[in-house]
Amino acid sequence: MPSYKPTYFDGRGFAEPARMLLHIAGVPFEDVRIPFEELMPGKQSERFLEMKEKTPFGRFPVLSVDGFDIPQSSAIIRYLAKKFRYTGKTPEEQAWADAIVDQFKDYMESFRQFIYAQRGGKSEEEIKKIHDEVFVTAKEKFLEEIERILEKNRSGYLIGDGLTWADLVIADHLYTLGNLKELEVKSLEEYKERIYSLPELRDYIQGRPQKEM
């Protein structure tokens, strides 16, 4: 059996759907988490700097499979989804999973602007302006699209009649929105809980480190 080692910061972020896929597949893996204290500008640890230098593109997450490194979160999650058969059952379903995640990545640009404003020392007025005019507008449009997809499909999943990697990506972000008090849509909260309650995930989610994002 291959040896899997995802490396990321000590949070969920862009690595969490990959961790979830490994749990769903029942595959043992080494979950390498870099403490945030080692990442602070001017205080970055030698260990982190050495890891970053050896990492493709110098960015995390990275997934090591028997020593072969795969960078970039979407590439990692898509690779695991293909390997464990969670990409969709037909080429058309696979294309839709890709499309939903691509749309999610577009929307995430507005989410990043809001988070960076909060953590970058901007004034309350600036943060509110970015929140109301950039983030909320994009969030509402994106969540409406997800609602329509779920209503049309009616299987409880985004695509077809089974779980895909797109479900894990979207459900994890809905969890983040809930933590930030930014998820007001009951049907999407129920959808997130349905994914998070899968038997293969339940124990992991209950026992994982509790992080806002």
C-alpha positions as CSV (number, residue, x, y, z in Angstrom):
1,M,0.0,0.0,0.0
2,P,1.3,3.5,-0.9
3,S,2.5,5.7,2.0
4,Y,0.6,9.0,2.0
5,K,1.8,12.2,3.8
6,P,-0.1,15.5,3.4
7,T,1.7,18.5,4.8
8,Y,-0.1,21.7,5.6
9,F,-0.5,24.3,8.3
10,D,-2.3,23.4,11.6
11,G,-5.7,24.2,10.2
12,R,-8.3,22.9,7.8
13,G,-7.8,25.3,4.9
14,F,-7.0,23.9,1.5
15,A,-5.8,20.5,2.8
16,E,-9.0,19.4,4.6
17,P,-10.8,17.8,1.7
18,A,-7.7,15.7,1.0
19,R,-7.6,14.6,4.6
20,M,-11.3,13.7,4.4
21,L,-10.8,11.7,1.2
22,L,-8.0,9.7,2.9
23,H,-10.3,9.0,5.9
24,I,-13.2,8.0,3.6
25,A,-11.0,5.6,1.7
26,G,-9.8,4.1,5.0
27,V,-6.2,4.7,4.1
28,P,-3.6,5.3,6.9
29,F,-1.6,8.5,6.4
30,E,0.9,10.7,8.2
31,D,-0.9,14.0,8.9
32,V,1.9,16.6,9.0
33,R,0.7,19.9,10.5
34,I,3.0,22.9,10.8
35,P,2.1,25.1,13.9
36,F,1.1,28.6,13.0
37,E,3.8,29.9,15.4
38,E,6.4,28.7,12.9
39,L,5.0,30.7,10.1
40,M,4.9,34.2,11.6
41,P,6.9,36.8,9.5
42,G,10.3,37.3,11.0
43,K,9.8,34.3,13.3
44,Q,9.7,31.5,10.7
45,S,11.4,28.4,12.1
46,E,14.3,26.8,10.4
47,R,12.2,23.6,10.0
48,F,9.5,25.5,8.1
49,L,12.0,27.3,5.9
50,E,13.7,24.0,5.0
51,M,10.4,22.3,4.3
52,K,9.3,25.3,2.1
53,E,12.5,25.2,0.2
54,K,12.1,21.5,-0.6
55,T,8.4,21.9,-1.5
56,P,7.4,22.2,-5.2
57,F,6.5,25.9,-5.9
58,G,7.4,26.6,-2.3
59,R,3.8,26.4,-1.3
60,F,1.5,24.2,0.9
61,P,-0.3,21.9,0.9
62,V,1.8,19.2,-0.6
63,L,1.0,15.5,-0.7
64,S,3.9,13.0,-0.6
65,V,3.0,9.5,-2.1
66,D,5.9,7.1,-1.5
67,G,8.2,10.1,-1.6
68,F,6.7,11.6,-4.8
69,D,5.5,15.1,-4.1
70,I,2.2,16.5,-5.5
71,P,1.7,20.3,-5.0
72,Q,-1.4,22.5,-5.2
73,S,-4.7,21.7,-3.4
74,S,-6.9,21.1,-6.3
75,A,-4.4,18.7,-8.0
76,I,-4.0,16.8,-4.7
77,I,-7.7,16.5,-4.1
78,R,-8.5,15.5,-7.7
79,Y,-5.6,12.9,-7.6
80,L,-7.0,11.3,-4.5
81,A,-10.6,11.5,-5.8
82,K,-9.5,9.7,-9.0
83,K,-7.6,7.1,-7.1
84,F,-10.4,6.3,-4.7
85,R,-13.2,6.8,-7.3
86,Y,-14.9,10.0,-6.0
87,T,-14.6,12.1,-9.1
88,G,-18.1,11.1,-10.5
89,K,-19.3,8.0,-12.2
90,T,-19.4,9.3,-15.8
91,P,-17.3,11.8,-17.8
92,E,-20.2,14.2,-17.6
93,E,-20.3,13.9,-13.8
94,Q,-16.6,14.3,-13.6
95,A,-16.8,17.5,-15.6
96,W,-19.5,18.9,-13.4
97,A,-17.4,18.2,-10.2
98,D,-14.5,20.0,-11.8
99,A,-16.8,22.9,-12.8
100,I,-18.2,23.3,-9.3
101,V,-14.8,23.4,-7.8
102,D,-13.5,25.9,-10.4
103,Q,-16.5,28.1,-9.6
104,F,-15.8,27.8,-5.9
105,K,-12.2,28.9,-6.5
106,D,-13.4,32.0,-8.4
107,Y,-15.7,32.9,-5.5
108,M,-12.9,32.3,-2.9
109,E,-11.1,35.4,-4.2
110,S,-13.8,37.5,-2.6
111,F,-13.6,35.5,0.6
112,R,-9.8,35.9,0.8
113,Q,-10.2,39.7,0.4
114,F,-12.4,39.8,3.4
115,I,-10.2,37.5,5.6
116,Y,-7.0,39.4,4.6
117,A,-8.7,42.7,5.4
118,Q,-9.6,41.4,8.9
119,R,-6.1,40.1,9.5
120,G,-4.2,42.8,7.7
121,G,-4.9,45.7,10.1
122,K,-7.4,47.5,8.0
123,S,-9.9,49.8,9.7
124,E,-13.3,48.6,10.7
125,E,-14.8,50.8,8.1
126,E,-12.7,49.3,5.3
127,I,-13.4,45.7,6.6
128,K,-17.1,46.4,6.6
129,K,-17.0,47.8,3.1
130,I,-15.1,44.8,1.7
131,H,-17.5,42.5,3.7
132,D,-20.7,44.1,2.4
133,E,-19.7,45.0,-1.1
134,V,-17.3,42.3,-2.1
135,F,-17.6,39.2,0.0
136,V,-21.3,39.1,0.8
137,T,-22.3,39.8,-2.8
138,A,-20.1,37.0,-4.1
139,K,-21.1,34.6,-1.3
140,E,-24.9,35.0,-1.9
141,K,-24.5,34.5,-5.6
142,F,-22.4,31.4,-5.1
143,L,-24.6,29.8,-2.5
144,E,-27.7,30.4,-4.6
145,E,-26.0,28.4,-7.4
146,I,-25.2,25.6,-5.0
147,E,-28.8,25.6,-3.7
148,R,-30.1,25.4,-7.3
149,I,-27.8,22.5,-8.1
150,L,-28.9,20.6,-4.9
151,E,-32.6,21.3,-5.6
152,K,-32.3,20.1,-9.1
153,N,-30.3,16.9,-8.3
154,R,-32.4,15.9,-5.3
155,S,-30.0,13.0,-4.3
156,G,-28.5,14.9,-1.4
157,Y,-25.3,15.3,-3.3
158,L,-24.1,17.9,-5.8
159,I,-23.6,15.5,-8.6
160,G,-25.3,12.2,-9.5
161,D,-26.4,9.9,-6.7
162,G,-23.1,9.6,-4.8
163,L,-20.4,11.5,-3.0
164,T,-17.7,13.4,-5.1
165,W,-14.8,15.5,-4.2
166,A,-16.9,18.6,-4.9
167,D,-19.1,17.7,-2.0
168,L,-16.1,17.6,0.4
169,V,-14.8,20.9,-0.9
170,I,-18.1,22.7,-0.6
171,A,-19.2,21.1,2.7
172,D,-15.9,22.1,4.3
173,H,-16.3,25.7,3.2
174,L,-19.9,25.8,4.5
175,Y,-18.5,24.6,7.9
176,T,-16.1,27.6,7.8
177,L,-18.9,30.0,6.9
178,G,-20.9,28.6,9.9
179,N,-17.9,29.2,12.2
180,L,-17.8,32.8,11.0
181,K,-21.6,33.3,11.4
182,E,-21.9,33.8,7.7
183,L,-24.1,30.8,6.8
184,E,-27.8,31.6,7.1
185,V,-29.2,29.1,4.6
186,K,-30.9,26.2,6.4
187,S,-30.9,23.9,3.4
188,L,-27.1,24.3,3.0
189,E,-26.5,23.8,6.7
190,E,-28.5,20.5,6.4
191,Y,-26.5,19.5,3.3
192,K,-23.2,20.2,5.2
193,E,-24.4,18.1,8.1
194,R,-25.4,15.2,5.7
195,I,-21.9,15.1,4.3
196,Y,-20.2,15.5,7.7
197,S,-22.4,12.7,9.1
198,L,-21.1,10.1,6.7
199,P,-20.0,7.1,8.8
200,E,-16.5,7.2,7.3
201,L,-16.1,10.9,8.4
202,R,-18.0,11.1,11.6
203,D,-15.3,10.0,14.1
204,Y,-12.6,12.0,12.3
205,I,-14.6,15.2,12.3
206,Q,-15.5,14.8,16.0
207,G,-11.9,14.2,17.0
208,R,-10.0,16.6,14.7
209,P,-8.4,19.8,16.0
210,Q,-11.1,22.5,16.2
211,K,-10.1,25.3,13.9
212,E,-12.1,28.3,12.6
213,M,-10.7,27.8,9.1
